[in-house]
Every structure is written in structure tokens, then in C-alpha cells.
Amino acid sequence: MRYVIVIAAITFFLLWDGLYNRGHYLDVTVREVSRIVRYVTG
């Protein structure tokens, strides 16, 4: 049940971000994650 709530919360956030911010937070998150991955993998 916990996983269902987490997945629903993430889905709601992504929909909200896409509709109201044109994916701004998602874009920033992807950029940061890719930067961290590049840093870790050298």
C-alpha cells in the first residue's frame, strides 16, 4: 500500500509540473541526475 501512495504522489507531481511549469522541475532534476552520474562514472 505504501508503494501505491508513493507512485501516486510521484505521478501527481509530474502531472502538476508538466501542466503548470512546463516540466521545469523535471528538467532540472534530469539535468542534476545526469551531472551526478557523469561525476560518479568519471
Secondary structure in CASP SS format (residue, H / E / C, confidence):
PFRMAT SS
TARGET T0000
AUTHOR 0000-0000-0000
METHOD secondary structure of the structure
MODEL  1
M C 1.00
R H 1.00
Y H 1.00
V H 1.00
I H 1.00
V H 1.00
I H 1.00
A H 1.00
A H 1.00
I H 1.00
T H 1.00
F H 1.00
F H 1.00
L H 1.00
L H 1.00
W H 1.00
D H 1.00
G H 1.00
L H 1.00
Y H 1.00
N C 1.00
R C 1.00
G C 1.00
H H 1.00
Y H 1.00
L H 1.00
D H 1.00
V H 1.00
T H 1.00
V H 1.00
R H 1.00
E H 1.00
V H 1.00
S H 1.00
R H 1.00
I H 1.00
V H 1.00
R H 1.00
Y H 1.00
V H 1.00
T H 1.00
G C 1.00
END
